[in-house]
Amino acid sequence: MMKIRKVIIVGLFAFAGGLLRYLVNGHWGLVGILGCNLIGAFLLALLTYAVIERNLVADWLSLGLGTGLIGALTTFSTFTVTTIQLWQARPLQAGLYFIVSSLGGLLAAGLGAWLARYLRRP
């Protein structure tokens, strides 16, 4: 696939992921951002192990979903900025947000990977 096509695909899916994140953040605020990050970690692991590794979808779709949609839904920059902003106003809440995001993301990704492998079993 041509490089420009890949850029366009990632951009289109990222637009959708970014819009979804914006809407969730506008409606639920910090809890919404945390939810996006945790759900995104779960979905990326599930997608990777259940779909991409097994070549169940076209390359352009896995690129769009993983890098574009989920990548924009779960941005590290938002996590970082949110943590810093919370630290300046409410350090305890910032620490809690950091820990829940970090450990929760690892647990969610682990759960997604486990579920994908479980579903593959005969």
LOSEFI-558997 format. One record per atom (N, C-alpha, C): residue number from 1; residue in one letter; chain; x, y, z. Coordinates in steps of 0.1 Angstrom, whole numbers, padded with zeros to 4 digits. Example, Ala and Ser with C-alpha at 12.3 -4.5 7.8 and 13.67 -1.06 7.14 Angstrom:
% LOSEFI-558997
[1, a, A, [0132, -0057, 0078]];
[1, a, A, [0123, -0045, 0078]];
[1, a, A, [0132, -0033, 0078]];
[2, s, A, [0128, -0022, 0071]];
[2, s, A, [0137, -0011, 0071]];
[2, s, A, [0129, 0000, 0079]];
//
This chain:
% LOSEFI-558997
[1, m, A, [0009, -0012, 0000]];
[1, m, A, [0000, 0000, 0000]];
[1, m, A, [0009, 0012, 0000]];
[2, m, A, [0005, 0022, -0007]];
[2, m, A, [0013, 0035, -0008]];
[2, m, A, [0013, 0042, 0006]];
[3, k, A, [0023, 0048, 0009]];
[3, k, A, [0025, 0055, 0022]];
[3, k, A, [0014, 0066, 0024]];
[4, i, A, [0010, 0073, 0013]];
[4, i, A, [0000, 0084, 0015]];
[4, i, A, [-0014, 0077, 0018]];
[5, r, A, [-0016, 0066, 0013]];
[5, r, A, [-0029, 0059, 0017]];
[5, r, A, [-0029, 0055, 0031]];
[6, k, A, [-0018, 0051, 0036]];
[6, k, A, [-0017, 0047, 0051]];
[6, k, A, [-0019, 0059, 0059]];
[7, v, A, [-0013, 0070, 0055]];
[7, v, A, [-0015, 0083, 0063]];
[7, v, A, [-0029, 0087, 0063]];
[8, i, A, [-0036, 0086, 0052]];
[8, i, A, [-0050, 0090, 0051]];
[8, i, A, [-0059, 0081, 0059]];
[9, i, A, [-0056, 0068, 0059]];
[9, i, A, [-0064, 0058, 0067]];
[9, i, A, [-0062, 0061, 0082]];
[10, v, A, [-0050, 0063, 0086]];
[10, v, A, [-0047, 0065, 0100]];
[10, v, A, [-0054, 0079, 0104]];
[11, g, A, [-0053, 0089, 0095]];
[11, g, A, [-0059, 0102, 0098]];
[11, g, A, [-0074, 0101, 0100]];
[12, l, A, [-0081, 0094, 0091]];
[12, l, A, [-0095, 0092, 0091]];
[12, l, A, [-0100, 0085, 0104]];
[13, f, A, [-0093, 0074, 0107]];
[13, f, A, [-0097, 0067, 0119]];
[13, f, A, [-0093, 0075, 0132]];
[14, a, A, [-0082, 0082, 0131]];
[14, a, A, [-0078, 0091, 0143]];
[14, a, A, [-0088, 0102, 0145]];
[15, f, A, [-0093, 0107, 0134]];
[15, f, A, [-0103, 0118, 0136]];
[15, f, A, [-0115, 0112, 0144]];
[16, a, A, [-0119, 0100, 0140]];
[16, a, A, [-0131, 0094, 0148]];
[16, a, A, [-0127, 0091, 0162]];
[17, g, A, [-0115, 0086, 0165]];
[17, g, A, [-0111, 0084, 0178]];
[17, g, A, [-0109, 0096, 0186]];
[18, g, A, [-0103, 0107, 0180]];
[18, g, A, [-0102, 0119, 0187]];
[18, g, A, [-0115, 0126, 0190]];
[19, l, A, [-0125, 0125, 0181]];
[19, l, A, [-0138, 0130, 0183]];
[19, l, A, [-0145, 0123, 0194]];
[20, l, A, [-0144, 0110, 0194]];
[20, l, A, [-0150, 0102, 0205]];
[20, l, A, [-0144, 0106, 0218]];
[21, r, A, [-0131, 0108, 0219]];
[21, r, A, [-0124, 0112, 0232]];
[21, r, A, [-0129, 0126, 0236]];
[22, y, A, [-0130, 0135, 0226]];
[22, y, A, [-0135, 0148, 0229]];
[22, y, A, [-0149, 0148, 0235]];
[23, l, A, [-0158, 0141, 0229]];
[23, l, A, [-0172, 0140, 0234]];
[23, l, A, [-0172, 0133, 0247]];
[24, v, A, [-0165, 0123, 0250]];
[24, v, A, [-0165, 0116, 0263]];
[24, v, A, [-0159, 0126, 0273]];
[25, n, A, [-0148, 0132, 0270]];
[25, n, A, [-0142, 0142, 0280]];
[25, n, A, [-0152, 0153, 0283]];
[26, g, A, [-0159, 0158, 0273]];
[26, g, A, [-0169, 0169, 0275]];
[26, g, A, [-0180, 0165, 0284]];
[27, h, A, [-0184, 0152, 0283]];
[27, h, A, [-0196, 0147, 0290]];
[27, h, A, [-0192, 0142, 0304]];
[28, w, A, [-0181, 0135, 0305]];
[28, w, A, [-0177, 0129, 0318]];
[28, w, A, [-0164, 0134, 0324]];
[29, g, A, [-0157, 0143, 0317]];
[29, g, A, [-0145, 0149, 0323]];
[29, g, A, [-0134, 0139, 0326]];
[30, l, A, [-0128, 0140, 0337]];
[30, l, A, [-0116, 0131, 0341]];
[30, l, A, [-0120, 0117, 0341]];
[31, v, A, [-0132, 0113, 0346]];
[31, v, A, [-0136, 0099, 0346]];
[31, v, A, [-0137, 0094, 0331]];
[32, g, A, [-0142, 0102, 0322]];
[32, g, A, [-0142, 0099, 0308]];
[32, g, A, [-0129, 0096, 0302]];
[33, i, A, [-0119, 0105, 0305]];
[33, i, A, [-0105, 0103, 0300]];
[33, i, A, [-0100, 0090, 0306]];
[34, l, A, [-0101, 0088, 0318]];
[34, l, A, [-0097, 0075, 0324]];
[34, l, A, [-0103, 0063, 0318]];
[35, g, A, [-0116, 0064, 0316]];
[35, g, A, [-0124, 0053, 0309]];
[35, g, A, [-0118, 0051, 0295]];
[36, c, A, [-0116, 0061, 0287]];
[36, c, A, [-0111, 0060, 0274]];
[36, c, A, [-0097, 0053, 0274]];
[37, n, A, [-0089, 0057, 0283]];
[37, n, A, [-0076, 0050, 0284]];
[37, n, A, [-0076, 0036, 0288]];
[38, l, A, [-0085, 0032, 0297]];
[38, l, A, [-0086, 0018, 0301]];
[38, l, A, [-0093, 0010, 0291]];
[39, i, A, [-0103, 0015, 0285]];
[39, i, A, [-0110, 0007, 0275]];
[39, i, A, [-0102, 0006, 0263]];
[40, g, A, [-0094, 0016, 0259]];
[40, g, A, [-0085, 0016, 0248]];
[40, g, A, [-0074, 0006, 0250]];
[41, a, A, [-0069, 0005, 0262]];
[41, a, A, [-0058, -0005, 0265]];
[41, a, A, [-0063, -0019, 0263]];
[42, f, A, [-0075, -0021, 0268]];
[42, f, A, [-0082, -0034, 0266]];
[42, f, A, [-0084, -0038, 0252]];
[43, l, A, [-0090, -0028, 0245]];
[43, l, A, [-0094, -0030, 0231]];
[43, l, A, [-0082, -0033, 0222]];
[44, l, A, [-0071, -0025, 0224]];
[44, l, A, [-0059, -0027, 0216]];
[44, l, A, [-0053, -0040, 0218]];
[45, a, A, [-0052, -0045, 0230]];
[45, a, A, [-0047, -0059, 0233]];
[45, a, A, [-0056, -0069, 0227]];
[46, l, A, [-0069, -0068, 0228]];
[46, l, A, [-0078, -0077, 0223]];
[46, l, A, [-0077, -0077, 0207]];
[47, l, A, [-0077, -0066, 0201]];
[47, l, A, [-0076, -0064, 0187]];
[47, l, A, [-0063, -0070, 0182]];
[48, t, A, [-0052, -0068, 0189]];
[48, t, A, [-0039, -0073, 0185]];
[48, t, A, [-0039, -0088, 0185]];
[49, y, A, [-0043, -0094, 0196]];
[49, y, A, [-0041, -0108, 0198]];
[49, y, A, [-0052, -0116, 0191]];
[50, a, A, [-0064, -0111, 0190]];
[50, a, A, [-0075, -0118, 0184]];
[50, a, A, [-0077, -0116, 0169]];
[51, v, A, [-0073, -0104, 0164]];
[51, v, A, [-0076, -0101, 0150]];
[51, v, A, [-0063, -0099, 0142]];
[52, i, A, [-0055, -0090, 0146]];
[52, i, A, [-0043, -0086, 0138]];
[52, i, A, [-0033, -0098, 0137]];
[53, e, A, [-0030, -0104, 0148]];
[53, e, A, [-0020, -0115, 0148]];
[53, e, A, [-0025, -0127, 0139]];
[54, r, A, [-0038, -0128, 0138]];
[54, r, A, [-0043, -0139, 0130]];
[54, r, A, [-0047, -0135, 0116]];
[55, n, A, [-0044, -0123, 0113]];
[55, n, A, [-0047, -0118, 0099]];
[55, n, A, [-0062, -0119, 0095]];
[56, l, A, [-0071, -0116, 0105]];
[56, l, A, [-0085, -0117, 0102]];
[56, l, A, [-0091, -0105, 0095]];
[57, v, A, [-0084, -0094, 0095]];
[57, v, A, [-0088, -0082, 0087]];
[57, v, A, [-0077, -0077, 0078]];
[58, a, A, [-0081, -0069, 0069]];
[58, a, A, [-0071, -0064, 0060]];
[58, a, A, [-0061, -0055, 0067]];
[59, d, A, [-0049, -0054, 0062]];
[59, d, A, [-0039, -0045, 0069]];
[59, d, A, [-0043, -0031, 0071]];
[60, w, A, [-0050, -0025, 0061]];
[60, w, A, [-0055, -0011, 0062]];
[60, w, A, [-0064, -0010, 0074]];
[61, l, A, [-0073, -0020, 0076]];
[61, l, A, [-0083, -0019, 0087]];
[61, l, A, [-0076, -0020, 0100]];
[62, s, A, [-0067, -0030, 0102]];
[62, s, A, [-0060, -0031, 0115]];
[62, s, A, [-0051, -0018, 0118]];
[63, l, A, [-0045, -0013, 0107]];
[63, l, A, [-0038, 0000, 0109]];
[63, l, A, [-0047, 0011, 0113]];
[64, g, A, [-0058, 0012, 0107]];
[64, g, A, [-0068, 0023, 0110]];
[64, g, A, [-0074, 0021, 0124]];
[65, l, A, [-0077, 0009, 0128]];
[65, l, A, [-0083, 0007, 0141]];
[65, l, A, [-0073, 0008, 0152]];
[66, g, A, [-0062, 0001, 0151]];
[66, g, A, [-0052, 0002, 0161]];
[66, g, A, [-0044, 0015, 0163]];
[67, t, A, [-0038, 0019, 0152]];
[67, t, A, [-0030, 0031, 0153]];
[67, t, A, [-0039, 0044, 0152]];
[68, g, A, [-0049, 0044, 0144]];
[68, g, A, [-0057, 0056, 0142]];
[68, g, A, [-0068, 0057, 0153]];
[69, l, A, [-0078, 0049, 0153]];
[69, l, A, [-0089, 0050, 0162]];
[69, l, A, [-0085, 0049, 0177]];
[70, i, A, [-0079, 0037, 0180]];
[70, i, A, [-0075, 0035, 0194]];
[70, i, A, [-0064, 0044, 0199]];
[71, g, A, [-0054, 0047, 0189]];
[71, g, A, [-0043, 0056, 0192]];
[71, g, A, [-0048, 0070, 0196]];
[72, a, A, [-0058, 0075, 0189]];
[72, a, A, [-0063, 0088, 0192]];
[72, a, A, [-0072, 0088, 0204]];
[73, l, A, [-0079, 0077, 0206]];
[73, l, A, [-0088, 0075, 0218]];
[73, l, A, [-0079, 0075, 0231]];
[74, t, A, [-0068, 0069, 0230]];
[74, t, A, [-0059, 0068, 0242]];
[74, t, A, [-0046, 0075, 0240]];
[75, t, A, [-0046, 0088, 0242]];
[75, t, A, [-0033, 0095, 0239]];
[75, t, A, [-0025, 0097, 0252]];
[76, f, A, [-0012, 0094, 0251]];
[76, f, A, [-0003, 0096, 0262]];
[76, f, A, [-0002, 0110, 0266]];
[77, s, A, [-0003, 0119, 0256]];
[77, s, A, [-0001, 0133, 0258]];
[77, s, A, [-0012, 0138, 0268]];
[78, t, A, [-0025, 0134, 0265]];
[78, t, A, [-0036, 0138, 0274]];
[78, t, A, [-0034, 0132, 0288]];
[79, f, A, [-0029, 0120, 0289]];
[79, f, A, [-0026, 0114, 0302]];
[79, f, A, [-0016, 0123, 0310]];
[80, t, A, [-0005, 0127, 0303]];
[80, t, A, [0005, 0135, 0309]];
[80, t, A, [0000, 0148, 0313]];
[81, v, A, [-0007, 0155, 0304]];
[81, v, A, [-0012, 0169, 0307]];
[81, v, A, [-0022, 0168, 0318]];
[82, t, A, [-0030, 0159, 0318]];
[82, t, A, [-0040, 0157, 0329]];
[82, t, A, [-0034, 0155, 0342]];
[83, t, A, [-0024, 0146, 0342]];
[83, t, A, [-0016, 0144, 0355]];
[83, t, A, [-0009, 0156, 0360]];
[84, i, A, [-0003, 0164, 0351]];
[84, i, A, [0004, 0176, 0356]];
[84, i, A, [-0006, 0186, 0360]];
[85, q, A, [-0017, 0188, 0353]];
[85, q, A, [-0027, 0198, 0358]];
[85, q, A, [-0033, 0194, 0371]];
[86, l, A, [-0036, 0181, 0373]];
[86, l, A, [-0041, 0177, 0386]];
[86, l, A, [-0031, 0179, 0397]];
[87, w, A, [-0018, 0176, 0394]];
[87, w, A, [-0007, 0178, 0404]];
[87, w, A, [-0007, 0192, 0409]];
[88, q, A, [-0009, 0201, 0400]];
[88, q, A, [-0008, 0216, 0404]];
[88, q, A, [-0020, 0220, 0413]];
[89, a, A, [-0031, 0213, 0411]];
[89, a, A, [-0043, 0217, 0418]];
[89, a, A, [-0046, 0208, 0430]];
[90, r, A, [-0045, 0195, 0427]];
[90, r, A, [-0048, 0185, 0437]];
[90, r, A, [-0038, 0173, 0436]];
[91, p, A, [-0027, 0174, 0443]];
[91, p, A, [-0017, 0164, 0442]];
[91, p, A, [-0021, 0149, 0445]];
[92, l, A, [-0030, 0148, 0455]];
[92, l, A, [-0034, 0135, 0459]];
[92, l, A, [-0042, 0128, 0448]];
[93, q, A, [-0051, 0136, 0442]];
[93, q, A, [-0059, 0131, 0431]];
[93, q, A, [-0050, 0128, 0419]];
[94, a, A, [-0040, 0136, 0417]];
[94, a, A, [-0031, 0134, 0406]];
[94, a, A, [-0024, 0120, 0408]];
[95, g, A, [-0019, 0118, 0420]];
[95, g, A, [-0013, 0105, 0423]];
[95, g, A, [-0022, 0093, 0421]];
[96, l, A, [-0034, 0095, 0425]];
[96, l, A, [-0044, 0084, 0423]];
[96, l, A, [-0047, 0082, 0409]];
[97, y, A, [-0048, 0093, 0401]];
[97, y, A, [-0051, 0092, 0387]];
[97, y, A, [-0039, 0085, 0380]];
[98, f, A, [-0027, 0088, 0383]];
[98, f, A, [-0015, 0082, 0377]];
[98, f, A, [-0015, 0067, 0380]];
[99, i, A, [-0017, 0064, 0392]];
[99, i, A, [-0016, 0049, 0396]];
[99, i, A, [-0028, 0041, 0390]];
[100, v, A, [-0040, 0047, 0390]];
[100, v, A, [-0051, 0039, 0384]];
[100, v, A, [-0049, 0038, 0369]];
[101, s, A, [-0045, 0049, 0363]];
[101, s, A, [-0043, 0049, 0348]];
[101, s, A, [-0032, 0039, 0345]];
[102, s, A, [-0021, 0039, 0352]];
[102, s, A, [-0009, 0030, 0348]];
[102, s, A, [-0012, 0016, 0351]];
[103, l, A, [-0016, 0013, 0363]];
[103, l, A, [-0019, -0001, 0367]];
[103, l, A, [-0032, -0006, 0360]];
[104, g, A, [-0042, 0003, 0360]];
[104, g, A, [-0054, -0001, 0353]];
[104, g, A, [-0052, -0004, 0338]];
[105, g, A, [-0044, 0004, 0332]];
[105, g, A, [-0040, 0002, 0318]];
[105, g, A, [-0033, -0012, 0315]];
[106, l, A, [-0024, -0015, 0324]];
[106, l, A, [-0017, -0028, 0323]];
[106, l, A, [-0027, -0039, 0325]];
[107, l, A, [-0035, -0038, 0336]];
[107, l, A, [-0045, -0048, 0338]];
[107, l, A, [-0055, -0050, 0327]];
[108, a, A, [-0059, -0039, 0321]];
[108, a, A, [-0069, -0039, 0310]];
[108, a, A, [-0063, -0046, 0298]];
[109, a, A, [-0050, -0042, 0295]];
[109, a, A, [-0043, -0048, 0284]];
[109, a, A, [-0041, -0063, 0286]];
[110, g, A, [-0038, -0066, 0298]];
[110, g, A, [-0036, -0081, 0301]];
[110, g, A, [-0049, -0088, 0300]];
[111, l, A, [-0060, -0082, 0304]];
[111, l, A, [-0073, -0089, 0303]];
[111, l, A, [-0077, -0090, 0288]];
[112, g, A, [-0074, -0080, 0280]];
[112, g, A, [-0077, -0081, 0266]];
[112, g, A, [-0069, -0092, 0259]];
[113, a, A, [-0056, -0093, 0263]];
[113, a, A, [-0048, -0103, 0257]];
[113, a, A, [-0053, -0117, 0261]];
[114, w, A, [-0056, -0118, 0274]];
[114, w, A, [-0061, -0131, 0279]];
[114, w, A, [-0074, -0135, 0272]];
[115, l, A, [-0083, -0126, 0271]];
[115, l, A, [-0096, -0129, 0265]];
[115, l, A, [-0094, -0133, 0250]];
[116, a, A, [-0085, -0126, 0243]];
[116, a, A, [-0083, -0130, 0229]];
[116, a, A, [-0077, -0144, 0228]];
[117, r, A, [-0068, -0147, 0237]];
[117, r, A, [-0062, -0161, 0237]];
[117, r, A, [-0072, -0171, 0241]];
[118, y, A, [-0081, -0168, 0251]];
[118, y, A, [-0091, -0177, 0255]];
[118, y, A, [-0101, -0180, 0244]];
[119, l, A, [-0105, -0170, 0237]];
[119, l, A, [-0115, -0171, 0226]];
[119, l, A, [-0109, -0179, 0215]];
[120, r, A, [-0096, -0180, 0213]];
[120, r, A, [-0089, -0188, 0203]];
[120, r, A, [-0089, -0202, 0206]];
[121, r, A, [-0090, -0206, 0218]];
[121, r, A, [-0089, -0220, 0222]];
[121, r, A, [-0100, -0228, 0215]];
[122, p, A, [-0096, -0240, 0211]];
[122, p, A, [-0106, -0249, 0205]];
[122, p, A, [-0116, -0255, 0214]];
//
